[in-house]
């Protein structure tokens, strides 16, 4: 039995196999429509979520399975003080596989140690968000044709953005990938990512504050929102939230084939006028997220479709 806590839980070969399976699901959805007949997915979401929770649920329903779970800690026994360890032991009696979102870093890992079913980390605090990373990788590979030889700009909240941390960890394993880290000083990528991941692996990167300075050379621009829920006071959030806004004027500086990704939800960091630009692929990214979660559920359950 395997769990998914981090993108690094999958080798590059396993990751490529998973993305290839996701592409086949995209092309042949009927082939997989009953692959999980009789199987149940539990979605244990201790934090609000629209895309991730509904994407998991859609993935399981598309495979012919069913879904149980809760969408906030208040509607679970956590409100009565039940531990994550006890919750997962109970859920293991009901479901075949579980996706967990939790505000505390490491909570899904704790659950996996006590679980008798596969546990998928659906986001833990500001730490990791591996299935968003799988959706990001599938989007890039499907639309660019590769995950190597890319210059990738990561823009916005690089300090608390778990999607950014997971994506960096995943992409450093591919050749000739370079990062441009675009953020205000207060929201720079954490020291452990800079030193233990980028520097330790000799990955080329630069840190800049102005998006306009970075955008002309990028193959991928990954935008993130400034997350109000990660700030300790309102004043800091208000000061930071409008630091970067991607609009038509900035897009005019970019390459014709640059792709704009965003894990969503968007607040105001991408102007709606950009939505009609063919380089804006963040809503396609959502659809790719369903395919890759379908592939992941099949993989962790050990189901092969001929």
C-alpha distance (Angstrom), angle and dihedral (degrees) to the residues before:
residue distance angle dihedral
X1 . . .
X2 3.80 . .
X3 3.79 134.3 .
X4 3.81 130.5 -161.6
X5 3.81 114.1 -133.9
X6 3.81 99.3 145.4
X7 3.81 137.1 11.5
X8 3.82 85.7 -111.8
X9 3.81 89.4 67.9
X10 3.82 84.8 79.6
X11 3.79 120.8 63.9
X12 3.81 117.6 -132.2
X13 3.80 88.8 -103.2
X14 3.82 92.2 50.6
X15 3.80 90.3 46.1
X16 3.81 92.3 52.0
X17 3.82 90.0 48.5
X18 3.83 90.4 50.4
X19 3.83 92.7 49.5
X20 3.81 90.7 47.8
X21 3.81 89.2 51.8
X22 3.83 89.4 50.0
X23 3.82 90.2 52.6
X24 3.81 90.0 50.9
X25 3.82 90.0 50.6
X26 3.82 88.2 51.8
X27 3.82 91.4 52.6
X28 3.85 98.0 38.8
X29 3.83 109.3 29.5
X30 3.83 94.1 157.1
X31 3.79 90.7 59.1
X32 3.82 89.5 64.0
X33 3.83 99.5 36.4
X34 3.82 94.5 107.8
X35 3.80 101.2 27.0
X36 3.82 92.5 113.1
X37 3.79 100.2 36.7
X38 3.82 107.5 154.9
X39 3.82 93.6 14.1
X40 3.83 124.3 119.1
X41 3.81 129.7 -150.0
X42 3.82 118.5 -157.8
X43 3.81 115.0 -151.9
X44 3.82 108.0 -159.5
X45 3.80 105.0 -173.2
X46 3.81 114.6 175.5
X47 3.83 89.1 171.8
X48 3.82 131.2 50.8
X49 3.79 115.0 -89.9
X50 3.79 136.0 163.9
X51 3.80 108.0 173.9
X52 3.79 101.9 32.5
X53 3.80 97.6 45.3
X54 3.80 95.3 42.1
X55 3.80 90.9 42.7
X56 3.82 90.5 56.2
X57 3.78 91.6 45.6
X58 3.82 92.3 47.6
X59 3.81 90.0 48.1
X60 3.81 92.4 54.3
X61 3.82 93.6 43.9
X62 3.83 90.1 49.6
X63 3.81 87.6 55.4
X64 3.80 91.7 53.1
X65 3.82 95.0 -105.3
X66 3.80 130.2 120.5
X67 3.81 134.4 -120.6
X68 3.80 136.3 -134.2
X69 3.79 130.1 170.2
X70 3.80 146.8 89.2
X71 3.80 134.6 -81.0
X72 3.82 101.4 -147.8
X73 3.79 139.1 24.3
X74 3.82 88.7 -117.6
X75 3.80 90.8 65.3
X76 3.81 93.9 50.0
X77 3.80 134.8 67.3
X78 3.80 87.3 -97.1
X79 3.81 83.7 86.0
X80 3.82 86.4 63.4
X81 3.78 92.1 48.8
X82 3.81 100.8 -95.9
X83 3.81 113.1 160.0
X84 3.81 123.9 -122.2
X85 3.82 88.1 -117.8
X86 3.79 92.8 56.8
X87 3.81 93.0 42.7
X88 3.81 92.9 54.9
X89 3.82 91.9 47.5
X90 3.80 88.4 55.4
X91 3.83 94.2 44.0
X92 3.82 89.6 50.2
X93 3.80 86.8 66.6
X94 3.81 91.6 55.9
X95 3.81 108.6 35.7
X96 3.81 141.9 41.0
X97 3.82 97.5 -140.6
X98 3.80 135.9 10.1
X99 3.83 138.2 -149.7
X100 3.82 115.0 -160.2
X101 3.82 130.2 -166.3
X102 3.81 114.6 -174.1
X103 3.83 135.3 167.3
X104 3.82 92.1 -137.1
X105 3.79 117.4 81.6
X106 3.79 111.0 -119.8
X107 3.82 96.8 18.5
X108 3.84 94.1 119.1
X109 3.82 88.7 49.2
X110 3.82 90.1 53.8
X111 3.81 88.1 49.8
X112 3.82 92.3 50.0
X113 3.81 91.3 55.5
X114 3.82 91.0 58.7
X115 3.81 99.2 34.5
X116 3.79 128.7 104.7
X117 3.84 91.1 -164.2
X118 3.83 129.9 59.0
X119 3.83 112.8 -83.2
X120 3.80 122.2 -153.1
X121 3.81 119.2 -159.4
X122 3.82 104.2 -130.0
X123 3.82 91.8 -177.6
X124 3.81 131.1 -43.4
X125 3.79 116.6 -155.4
X126 3.80 112.9 -69.0
X127 3.81 90.9 -31.4
X128 3.83 117.9 84.7
X129 3.80 140.0 -13.0
X130 3.81 103.0 -179.1
X131 3.81 99.9 171.7
X132 3.81 91.2 52.2
X133 3.79 85.9 53.3
X134 3.81 90.4 51.5
X135 3.83 88.5 52.3
X136 3.82 89.9 48.6
X137 3.81 92.6 49.8
X138 3.81 92.5 47.2
X139 3.82 90.4 49.9
X140 3.81 93.0 50.1
X141 3.81 94.9 43.3
X142 3.82 93.7 45.7
X143 3.82 95.3 47.6
X144 3.82 101.0 32.0
X145 3.79 97.4 32.4
X146 3.81 93.3 -131.4
X147 3.81 146.7 51.5
X148 3.81 94.8 -151.0
X149 3.83 132.2 73.1
X150 3.80 94.2 36.0
X151 3.79 135.4 139.2
X152 3.79 106.3 -149.4
X153 3.79 126.4 -167.3
X154 3.81 116.6 -156.2
X155 3.79 110.2 -164.1
X156 3.80 136.0 -171.0
X157 3.79 126.3 6.9
X158 3.80 103.0 22.2
X159 3.81 93.4 156.6
X160 3.80 100.9 61.8
X161 3.82 98.4 17.7
X162 3.81 105.2 114.6
X163 3.81 90.0 -176.2
X164 3.82 89.4 60.7
X165 3.81 93.4 48.1
X166 3.81 92.3 50.7
X167 3.81 93.4 45.4
X168 3.81 93.4 51.7
X169 3.82 90.7 49.6
X170 3.80 91.3 51.1
X171 3.80 99.2 44.2
X172 3.80 98.8 48.0
X173 3.83 87.6 74.7
X174 3.82 91.6 67.0
X175 3.84 121.7 80.5
X176 3.78 124.4 -100.8
X177 3.80 98.5 7.1
X178 3.81 117.2 152.8
X179 3.81 127.7 -172.3
X180 3.80 131.4 -148.5
X181 3.81 109.0 -163.6
X182 3.80 109.4 -153.8
X183 3.81 115.6 -171.2
X184 3.80 145.5 111.6
X185 3.80 114.2 -89.3
X186 3.81 91.4 -104.6
X187 3.81 92.3 57.8
X188 3.81 100.5 41.0
X189 3.79 119.5 141.3
X190 3.86 111.0 -80.6
X191 3.78 118.8 -92.6
X192 3.81 92.8 -114.1
X193 3.82 91.2 57.7
X194 3.80 92.4 45.4
X195 3.80 97.2 46.1
X196 3.81 106.6 23.9
X197 3.81 97.3 38.8
X198 3.82 111.2 23.8
X199 3.81 103.4 27.3
X200 3.82 94.8 35.2
X201 3.82 91.1 54.1
X202 3.83 95.3 42.1
X203 3.81 92.2 -118.2
X204 3.83 112.2 165.1
X205 3.81 112.9 -121.6
X206 3.79 140.8 155.9
X207 3.81 130.1 -159.6
X208 3.80 118.8 -141.8
X209 3.80 135.7 165.5
X210 3.81 101.5 -150.5
X211 3.80 119.9 71.8
X212 3.82 90.3 -159.6
X213 3.81 90.4 62.3
X214 3.81 93.6 53.4
X215 3.80 106.9 36.1
X216 3.86 101.6 77.1
X217 3.84 93.7 66.9
X218 3.80 100.5 41.2
X219 3.81 128.2 113.4
X220 3.82 91.5 -172.8
X221 3.81 129.8 23.8
X222 3.81 112.7 -163.7
X223 3.80 109.7 -166.1
X224 3.82 123.3 -164.2
X225 3.78 133.5 -173.8
X226 3.78 124.3 -117.7
X227 3.80 99.8 -109.0
X228 3.79 112.8 -132.1
X229 3.82 91.9 -167.6
X230 3.84 91.6 61.9
X231 3.83 94.8 55.7
X232 3.77 124.0 94.1
X233 3.80 95.1 -150.5
X234 3.80 137.1 30.0
X235 3.83 94.9 -130.4
X236 3.81 94.4 61.8
X237 3.80 91.4 47.3
X238 3.82 93.9 50.1
X239 3.82 90.4 48.7
X240 3.82 93.2 51.1
X241 3.81 104.8 35.2
X242 3.83 98.2 83.4
X243 3.81 97.0 39.1
X244 3.82 92.9 111.0
X245 3.78 126.7 29.1
X246 3.81 118.0 169.1
X247 3.82 110.5 -146.0
X248 3.82 139.1 160.3
X249 3.80 91.4 -85.4
X250 3.82 92.4 58.4
X251 3.83 92.0 41.1
X252 3.82 88.5 57.4
X253 3.83 87.6 66.0
X254 3.82 93.1 56.5
X255 3.80 132.4 90.6
X256 3.79 117.4 -90.3
X257 3.81 90.7 -116.1
X258 3.81 99.8 41.1
X259 3.81 112.4 126.1
X260 3.81 123.6 -141.8
X261 3.80 114.8 -147.7
X262 3.82 129.2 -178.8
X263 3.84 127.9 176.8
X264 3.84 89.3 -143.4
X265 2.98 156.8 -129.9
X266 3.78 92.5 117.2
X267 3.79 118.0 -154.7
X268 3.81 108.1 175.8
X269 3.82 103.6 -49.9
X270 3.81 91.8 104.1
X271 3.78 116.0 44.7
X272 3.83 112.9 -130.4
X273 3.82 87.7 -124.1
X274 3.83 87.3 72.7
X275 3.83 92.0 59.9
X276 3.82 92.3 82.9
X277 3.82 92.9 52.8
X278 3.85 108.8 105.9
X279 3.81 88.3 -136.5
X280 3.84 90.7 64.0
X281 3.81 103.9 92.1
X282 3.81 103.1 160.6
X283 3.81 94.3 114.1
X284 3.82 90.8 48.1
X285 3.81 84.7 51.3
X286 3.82 89.0 61.5
X287 3.81 91.0 55.1
X288 3.80 91.4 47.5
X289 3.82 86.5 53.0
X290 3.81 90.3 63.4
X291 3.83 92.7 50.3
X292 3.79 94.1 48.5
X293 3.82 93.0 47.1
X294 3.80 88.8 51.2
X295 3.81 88.4 52.5
X296 3.81 91.4 47.5
X297 3.83 93.9 50.2
X298 3.81 90.4 50.9
X299 3.81 91.7 46.7
X300 3.82 96.1 49.3
X301 3.80 91.9 44.9
X302 3.80 90.0 49.1
X303 3.80 93.4 -124.6
X304 3.81 116.9 153.9
X305 3.79 120.5 -167.4
X306 3.79 116.7 -155.0
